[in-house]
Each structure stands twice: as C-alpha cells, then as structure tokens.
Amino acid sequence: MSDDIRKRMFAEMQQKILFDSARDAAYGYADTAQQRNVFPTPRALEDLAIFDEPLPAEPGDALQILRQLDEYGGPATVAQIGGRYFGLVNGGVIPAALAVRWLTDFWDQNTPLYLSSPIAARLEEITEGWLRQLFALPESTVAGFVSGSSLSILCGLAAARQRHFATLGWDVNRRGFVDAPRLRVIASRQAHGTVAKALALLGFGIDNVEWVEADEQGRIRPDRVPRMDASTILLLQAGNVNSGAFDDFEKLCRAARRVDAWVHIDGAFGLWAAAASRLRHLTRGIELADSWSFDGHKTLNTPYDNGIIMCRDRDALANALHAAGAYITYSDNRDGMLHTPEMSRRGRIFELWATLKYLGRSGTDDLVYGLHQRARQFADELEAEGFEILNDVVFNQVLVACESDALTEGTIRHIQQSGECWVGGTQWRGRSVMRVSVCSWATTEADVSRSVAAFVAARTRARGA
C-alpha cells in the first residue's frame, strides 16, 4: 500500500468527518423509518442501476462512497426497523444493542479464543449463564454464538451425531460414514427447511429421515413417532414456521430419555416463549431435550447475525466442532470456537449481551408477550373484516386467507405494492395463505390497525382486478 493511501486512511480515522457523516445518514434513516414505504418503491429499485460498474481501477473517495450508498441504497432497503413489516420472521432492533454494535464495530474483535478477545470470551460466558437461567436449562448446558439458527441447527445435529457414534464406539471425525453404524433421524414433515439442509450437509441423507405426519396445527403427532432407541435423533419444533404451534416436548422428550435418544429442539423464534410467564406453558418440557437452536435477531430483536446453539453435552459439542493447529492457543478461560464451527467470528456476543442486560428478565417477558398480543389483535381485527384465520394464534404467527386462492394471492400482491406494510405468502394444508409474523418491538396497536386497513384495501383492489 502506498504511503499516500495509508496517510489518507489515518487522517480519516483521526478527523472523524467520515464517521460523522455516517452517523448523520443513520440518524436520517432512523427518523423516517416509521413513515417510509415498508418495501422499496419501483423508482428506488430502478435507481440501484447506479451501482452497476466495473471494479474501480484506483482508490476512491470515502465520503462519496458513503453518500452514494445513503442516497441510493437507503431507499432500496426494507423498513424492517419500523413497525409494519410482517414478512419473514425478522425482528426489529433494540436501540441499546444497535449502539453497542456501533461501538464494538470500532473494536473489530475476532472472537474465537480468549487470547484474541478477553472481553468477548467473558461476555459469552456471562450470557451463556443468563440464557440457562432464562430458559431453565440444565447447569451443564453450554452455548455457542453463531450467525443464525440455520448454523445452530447444524451444530446441534453435529453434537448429536458425535455423541451417538461415540457411544457406539465409532470415531466419526476420523473414520467418517463409511461402514459406520446406522443412526436414525426422526422429524416432522413440517420441519423448517434449514433442518433438511443441515441433515444433508452432515451426511445423514434426507431420504433416510423417518418423516412423521403433523396435526392440523403443524405439531408433530406423538402417536405417529416411531419407537426410538439409543441411535435415534428426534427433531422437535418450538414454533411452527407457519402456524407458530409448539410440539409436545414433555411427552416426547421423556420417551426419548428412557431409551437414550437425542432430542434437538428447533426454536428459531418460538423458544423465547419460555421467557414470557404467560406463554411459558407452550415450552413445558424443553429442559429435557439435549440441544436447542434459536435466534436473538428474531424474537429478542438483537441486530442481525445473532444465532445461538445450546447443548447440555459440552464434550459432544466441542468434539464435533473443535479445530486444532500449531498456532491455536487454548486457555483456561472460555474459548468460544470450541462451541461453534467458525474460527474467525465477529463479536456478535456484544449485542446479545447488551440486549439481555437492557431488557432484563421483566423486559424480555414484556417484549415476547407483547408480540403475542399484537398477533392476537391482528387475528381479531382481520376476522372482523371477513378474513379467515386458519391457525390457533398461540404465539406470534397468524395465517390468513380470503375465500379463494386467487383472491388471497391477489391481496398479497396489492399489500406488498402498497408500501403500507409487508406480508408474505405460504402454503398451508393445500391452500394459499398470507403469513403474518409479528416480530418487532416497534409494532404498536395503531400499526396493526393501519395494516389491517391495508389488507382490506388490497382485497378490494384484488376483487376489482
């Protein structure tokens, strides 16, 4: 790197003009988040063409780059931090956690080892304990902090595979699957797509899964679960991705424990129900499982890139995921990479720690239960307007339909085009439906009523199309 470029970057770090401009742009975005179109306008999407260019031959101007991104990138974002986005299960963001992210982005910590970031290691240890308390999990439970529940599911299943093979006297890390004893996987036909992806990546083979029918709410049917044994991995769900329904954890986990089967609970957004006193009944028995995968960036509203794997068997998780190298120096303190597949990891723990510290037990309870209240309001107001509600609204998911698939699909299109709110479509029991996911602390009663009005207007337009 030339001395001129190095001097320029030192000046940018010292003078702060660049960062002041970024701050001002961020504040401008925050000030308009509640008023802007939830999905970008056609003009904003067309303007993205300005980014189509060859790789620049020479270093650019940092302020100009920032301004271009603000001017043309900002309008093409989805207003997820507002109160009227109900599409993917995307949470909002707690301001305290966002501020901590800003600060710790300057720290730019790599967090695999205590020796690479003592503060990250300490906060991981503390947050692990807080999560055990919040979910009433066994004291032996450890946590790994990953990018999202897609990766945390993979970690939980890797730990299960490690433990079962070790019990059978097979070192899967060295010997792989060739001539290995057979492991069984049992899962609901309504398991999330990330479950199938994780099973494929780990070599189980999707066609080898013993798929079990779900009931009318999307819960795995206990009476259809095959007899388990010590080679079995049973996958359960805390929050069906469409209906929000919860499996019968207590019954199925007790049956699994009697035969030493491993239970993994996919609780991407739903596991947080255990943190709400008025919803905790939905998760009764989760403490009997062996591993749990969930996200902070959904229900808890941390910034994105905050997944969590928790496992009661520390050795199984560490042996499945650990790495070795002459340059890797483990310590007597917590080394986070023992519980994740990643070596280079940004300091995502700072935001999760800040969110839990800011909300505390009572604030977390209020946040989680508040999402349920807004979902119930959505269902009640839509039903009063003649929409059909297809699920029992037990948590934060609402499945909505019109009298025909064509009208439902047309209504979805007009809602998405309106900019008033955003909702996605899905298939449920052979029907096209609208899936409303209430996930943001910023969603108010007024936001729900305003969104219901947008549903009604969109249905009217769809009927007239």
C-alpha positions in Angstrom: 0.0 0.0 0.0 1.3 3.4 -0.9 2.2 6.0 1.7 -0.4 8.4 0.3 -3.3 5.9 0.8 -2.1 5.0 4.2 -1.9 8.7 5.2 -5.3 9.3 3.9 -6.8 6.4 5.9 -5.0 7.5 9.1 -6.5 11.0 8.5 -10.0 9.5 8.0 -9.6 7.7 11.4 -8.4 10.8 13.2 -10.6 13.5 11.7 -13.9 11.7 12.1 -15.6 13.5 9.2 -16.4 10.2 7.5 -17.9 8.7 10.7 -19.8 11.9 11.5 -21.4 11.7 8.0 -22.3 8.1 8.6 -23.9 9.0 11.9 -25.9 11.7 10.3 -27.1 9.4 7.5 -28.0 6.7 10.0 -30.0 9.2 12.1 -31.8 10.4 9.0 -32.8 6.8 8.2 -34.0 6.2 11.7 -36.0 9.4 11.7 -38.0 8.3 8.7 -38.2 4.5 9.3 -41.8 4.7 10.5 -43.0 6.8 7.6 -41.2 5.3 4.6 -42.6 2.6 2.4 -42.1 -0.7 4.0 -40.9 -2.2 0.7 -38.9 0.0 -1.8 -40.7 1.9 -4.5 -40.3 1.0 -8.1 -38.2 4.1 -8.6 -35.8 3.1 -5.7 -35.3 -0.3 -7.3 -34.6 1.2 -10.7 -32.1 3.5 -9.2 -30.0 0.5 -8.0 -28.6 0.5 -11.5 -26.2 3.2 -10.4 -24.2 0.5 -8.6 -23.5 -1.4 -11.9 -19.9 -0.5 -12.7 -16.6 -2.2 -13.3 -14.3 -2.7 -10.4 -12.6 0.8 -9.9 -9.0 0.9 -11.1 -7.9 3.3 -8.3 -8.8 4.0 -4.7 -12.0 6.1 -4.3 -13.3 8.9 -2.1 -14.7 7.5 1.2 -17.3 10.3 1.6 -18.5 9.9 -1.9 -18.9 6.1 -1.4 -20.8 6.7 1.8 -23.1 9.3 0.2 -23.8 7.1 -2.8 -24.8 4.2 -0.5 -27.0 6.5 1.6 -28.7 8.2 -1.4 -29.4 5.2 -3.5 -29.0 2.2 -1.1 -31.2 3.6 1.8 -34.4 4.0 -0.3 -33.9 0.4 -1.6 -33.9 -1.2 1.9 -36.9 -2.9 3.5 -38.0 -0.8 6.5 -37.6 -3.7 8.9 -36.9 -1.5 11.9 -40.3 0.1 11.6 -43.5 -1.4 12.9 -45.2 -2.7 9.8 -43.0 -5.4 8.4 -44.6 -8.8 8.9 -42.9 -10.9 6.2 -40.0 -13.3 7.1 -39.7 -13.8 10.9 -37.5 -10.6 11.1 -37.2 -8.8 14.4 -36.7 -5.1 14.9 -33.6 -3.9 16.7 -33.3 -2.8 20.3 -31.6 0.7 20.3 -29.2 -0.2 23.1 -27.9 -3.2 21.1 -27.6 -1.1 18.0 -25.5 1.5 19.9 -23.3 -1.3 21.2 -22.8 -2.7 17.7 -21.6 0.7 16.6 -19.1 0.9 19.4 -17.9 -2.6 19.0 -17.6 -2.4 15.2 -14.7 0.0 16.0 -13.2 -2.6 18.3 -13.3 -5.1 15.3 -12.8 -8.1 17.5 -12.1 -11.6 16.2 -13.6 -13.8 18.9 -12.6 -17.5 18.6 -10.3 -17.5 21.6 -9.9 -15.8 25.0 -6.4 -14.7 23.8 -7.9 -12.9 20.8 -10.6 -11.1 22.7 -10.8 -11.5 26.5 -13.9 -9.2 26.7 -15.8 -11.3 24.2 -14.9 -14.5 26.0 -16.1 -13.1 29.3 -19.4 -11.8 27.9 -20.0 -15.1 26.2 -19.6 -16.9 29.5 -21.9 -14.5 31.3 -24.5 -14.5 28.6 -24.5 -18.3 28.5 -25.4 -18.3 32.2 -28.2 -15.8 31.6 -29.7 -17.9 28.9 -29.6 -21.0 31.1 -31.5 -19.1 33.8 -34.0 -17.6 31.3 -34.9 -21.0 29.8 -34.4 -23.0 33.0 -31.9 -25.3 31.3 -29.6 -27.8 33.0 -26.4 -26.4 34.6 -24.3 -28.4 32.3 -25.6 -26.6 29.2 -23.1 -24.6 27.1 -23.8 -22.0 24.4 -22.2 -21.3 21.0 -22.8 -18.0 19.3 -23.2 -18.3 15.6 -24.7 -16.4 12.6 -28.2 -17.7 12.8 -30.4 -20.7 13.6 -29.5 -22.4 10.2 -26.0 -22.8 11.6 -27.1 -23.5 15.1 -29.3 -26.4 13.9 -26.3 -27.9 12.2 -24.2 -27.6 15.4 -26.9 -29.3 17.4 -27.2 -32.2 15.0 -23.4 -32.5 14.7 -23.2 -32.8 18.5 -25.9 -35.5 18.4 -24.1 -37.4 15.7 -20.8 -37.1 17.7 -22.4 -38.4 20.9 -24.3 -41.4 19.3 -21.3 -42.5 17.3 -19.0 -42.3 20.3 -21.5 -44.4 22.3 -21.4 -46.9 19.6 -17.5 -46.9 19.6 -17.2 -45.1 16.3 -14.9 -42.1 15.8 -16.8 -40.2 13.1 -14.2 -37.4 12.9 -11.5 -39.9 11.7 -13.5 -42.7 10.1 -16.4 -40.8 8.5 -19.6 -42.6 7.5 -18.0 -45.5 5.5 -19.0 -48.7 7.3 -20.3 -46.7 10.2 -23.2 -47.9 12.4 -26.5 -46.5 11.3 -28.1 -43.6 13.1 -31.8 -42.8 12.8 -33.3 -39.3 12.4 -37.0 -38.7 13.1 -38.5 -35.3 12.2 -41.9 -33.8 11.3 -42.9 -33.3 7.7 -43.4 -29.7 8.7 -39.8 -29.2 10.0 -38.2 -26.0 8.7 -36.2 -26.2 5.5 -33.0 -25.5 7.4 -33.4 -28.8 9.2 -33.3 -30.7 5.8 -30.3 -28.6 4.8 -28.4 -29.4 8.0 -29.1 -33.1 7.7 -27.9 -33.1 4.1 -24.7 -31.2 5.0 -24.0 -33.6 7.8 -24.3 -36.6 5.5 -27.5 -38.1 7.0 -29.3 -38.0 3.7 -32.8 -36.6 3.5 -34.2 -39.8 2.1 -33.1 -41.6 5.2 -35.1 -39.4 7.6 -38.2 -41.1 9.2 -40.7 -38.3 8.5 -43.7 -38.0 10.8 -47.1 -36.5 10.0 -48.2 -33.3 11.7 -51.6 -32.4 13.1 -53.9 -29.7 11.8 -51.8 -27.0 13.7 -48.5 -28.3 12.4 -47.4 -30.1 15.6 -45.6 -33.5 15.2 -48.1 -36.3 16.1 -46.7 -38.2 19.1 -48.8 -41.2 18.2 -47.0 -41.4 14.8 -43.5 -41.1 16.2 -41.7 -44.5 15.6 -40.2 -46.4 18.5 -36.9 -44.7 19.4 -33.6 -46.2 20.6 -30.1 -45.2 21.5 -29.2 -44.5 17.9 -32.1 -42.0 17.4 -32.1 -38.3 16.9 -35.5 -36.7 17.3 -36.1 -33.2 16.0 -38.9 -31.1 17.6 -40.1 -27.6 16.9 -40.8 -24.7 19.2 -42.9 -22.5 16.9 -44.0 -24.0 13.5 -42.7 -21.6 10.9 -46.3 -21.1 9.5 -48.7 -21.5 12.4 -46.4 -20.9 15.4 -47.5 -24.1 17.0 -45.4 -26.0 19.6 -44.7 -29.7 19.8 -45.5 -31.8 22.9 -42.0 -31.5 24.4 -42.6 -33.1 27.7 -44.2 -36.3 26.4 -41.7 -36.8 23.6 -38.6 -35.8 25.5 -39.4 -38.2 28.3 -40.0 -41.0 25.9 -36.6 -40.2 24.2 -34.7 -40.0 27.5 -36.0 -43.5 28.5 -34.0 -45.0 25.6 -31.1 -42.5 25.4 -32.3 -40.9 22.2 -31.1 -37.4 21.5 -33.7 -34.6 21.2 -32.9 -31.4 19.3 -35.4 -28.5 19.5 -35.5 -26.1 16.6 -36.8 -22.9 18.4 -35.6 -20.2 16.0 -38.2 -17.7 17.2 -40.5 -19.8 19.4 -38.1 -20.9 22.1 -38.3 -17.3 23.5 -41.9 -18.1 24.7 -40.1 -19.8 27.6 -39.0 -16.3 28.7 -42.6 -15.0 29.0 -44.5 -16.0 32.1 -47.9 -16.1 30.3 -46.6 -18.2 27.4 -44.2 -20.5 29.2 -46.7 -23.3 29.1 -46.0 -23.6 25.4 -42.5 -24.8 26.1 -43.1 -27.1 29.0 -40.5 -29.9 28.9 -37.9 -28.2 26.8 -35.3 -28.7 29.6 -35.5 -32.4 28.9 -34.0 -32.0 25.5 -30.3 -32.3 24.6 -29.8 -29.3 22.3 -31.6 -26.2 21.3 -31.2 -23.8 18.4 -32.7 -20.3 18.2 -32.0 -16.7 17.2 -31.5 -13.5 19.0 -32.3 -11.4 15.9 -35.8 -12.7 15.6 -37.9 -12.5 18.8 -35.4 -10.8 21.0 -34.8 -8.0 18.5 -31.0 -8.0 18.6 -29.3 -6.8 15.4 -29.0 -9.4 12.7 -26.3 -12.1 12.7 -27.2 -13.5 16.2 -27.8 -17.2 16.3 -27.4 -19.4 19.4 -26.8 -23.2 19.9 -27.2 -24.6 23.4 -26.2 -28.1 24.3 -26.3 -30.0 27.6 -23.4 -32.2 26.5 -20.3 -29.9 26.4 -18.0 -32.7 25.2 -20.2 -33.7 22.3 -20.5 -30.2 21.0 -16.8 -29.4 21.4 -15.6 -32.7 19.9 -17.9 -32.2 16.9 -16.7 -28.6 16.3 -13.2 -28.1 17.7 -10.2 -27.3 15.5 -6.5 -27.8 16.1 -3.4 -26.0 14.8 0.0 -25.2 16.0 -0.9 -21.5 16.1 -4.2 -22.1 18.1 -3.6 -21.5 21.7 -6.4 -22.6 24.0 -6.6 -21.1 27.5 -8.0 -21.9 30.9 -10.7 -19.4 30.2 -13.6 -19.7 27.8 -12.6 -20.3 24.1 -15.7 -19.8 22.1 -14.6 -21.6 19.0 -15.0 -24.9 20.9 -18.7 -24.4 20.6 -19.0 -23.1 17.0 -17.8 -24.3 13.6 -16.3 -20.8 12.9 -12.8 -19.7 13.7 -12.9 -16.1 12.5 -16.0 -14.7 14.2 -17.1 -11.1 14.7 -18.1 -10.0 18.2 -21.8 -10.7 17.9 -21.9 -11.5 21.6 -21.7 -7.8 22.5 -25.2 -7.1 21.0 -26.8 -10.2 22.6 -25.3 -9.3 26.0 -26.4 -5.7 25.7 -30.0 -6.7 24.7 -30.4 -9.0 27.7 -28.8 -6.6 30.1 -31.0 -3.7 28.8 -34.3 -5.7 28.9 -33.6 -7.9 31.9 -36.0 -10.7 32.8 -39.1 -8.5 33.0 -38.4 -6.6 29.8 -37.8 -9.8 27.9 -41.1 -11.1 29.3 -42.9 -7.9 28.2 -41.3 -7.9 24.7 -42.2 -11.5 24.0 -45.7 -11.4 25.3 -46.3 -8.1 23.5 -45.6 -9.8 20.2 -48.3 -12.3 21.0 -50.8 -9.5 21.9 -50.2 -7.7 18.6 -50.7 -11.1 16.8 -54.0 -11.7 18.6 -55.1 -8.1 17.7 -54.2 -8.8 14.0 -56.3 -12.0 14.0 -59.2 -10.4 15.7 -59.4 -7.3 13.5 -58.9 -9.3 10.3 -61.6 -11.8 11.3 -63.9 -8.9 11.9 -63.2 -7.7 8.4 -64.2 -11.1 6.9 -60.8 -12.7 6.5 -60.4 -16.3 7.6 -57.9 -17.1 10.3 -56.6 -20.6 9.8 -54.5 -21.3 12.9 -54.7 -21.1 16.6 -52.8 -17.9 17.4 -50.7 -19.3 20.3 -47.7 -17.1 19.7 -46.8 -14.5 17.0 -47.9 -16.2 13.8 -51.2 -15.6 12.0 -52.3 -17.5 8.9 -54.9 -15.5 6.9 -56.9 -16.4 3.8 -59.6 -15.0 1.6 -62.4 -17.1 0.1 -60.3 -18.3 -2.8 -56.6 -18.9 -3.5 -56.7 -16.4 -6.4 -58.1 -13.7 -4.2 -55.6 -14.4 -1.4 -52.7 -14.3 -3.9 -54.0 -11.0 -5.4 -54.4 -9.5 -2.0 -50.8 -10.4 -1.1 -49.6 -8.6 -4.3 -51.5 -5.5 -3.6 -50.4 -5.4 0.1 -46.8 -5.7 -1.0 -47.2 -3.0 -3.6 -48.9 -0.6 -1.3 -45.9 0.2 0.9 -48.2 0.4 3.9 -47.0 -2.9 5.3 -45.4 -6.1 4.0 -46.6 -9.7 4.4 -45.6 -12.8 2.6 -47.4 -15.8 1.2 -47.1 -19.5 2.0 -49.0 -22.8 1.5 -51.0 -24.3 4.4 -52.9 -27.5 4.2 -53.3 -27.2 0.4 -54.3 -23.5 0.4 -52.6 -20.3 -0.5 -52.4 -18.1 2.6 -51.0 -14.9 4.0 -48.4 -15.5 6.8 -48.3 -12.6 9.3 -45.2 -12.7 11.6 -45.3 -10.1 14.4 -41.7 -9.8 15.5 -40.8 -6.2 16.2 -40.9 -4.3 19.5 -41.8 -1.2 17.3 -45.2 -2.6 16.2 -47.9 -0.7 18.0 -51.7 -1.2 18.2 -52.0 1.6 15.7 -49.6 -0.2 13.3 -51.7 -3.3 13.4 -55.0 -1.4 12.7 -53.3 0.6 9.9 -52.1 -2.7 8.4 -55.5 -4.3 8.7 -56.9 -1.4 6.7 -54.2 -2.0 4.1 -55.3 -5.7 3.9 -58.9 -4.6 3.4 -57.9 -2.1 0.6 -55.7 -4.7 -1.1 -58.5 -7.3 -1.1 -60.9 -4.7 -2.6 -58.3 -4.0 -5.4 -57.8 -7.7 -6.0 -61.5 -8.3 -6.4 -61.7 -5.5 -8.9 -58.6 -6.7 -10.9 
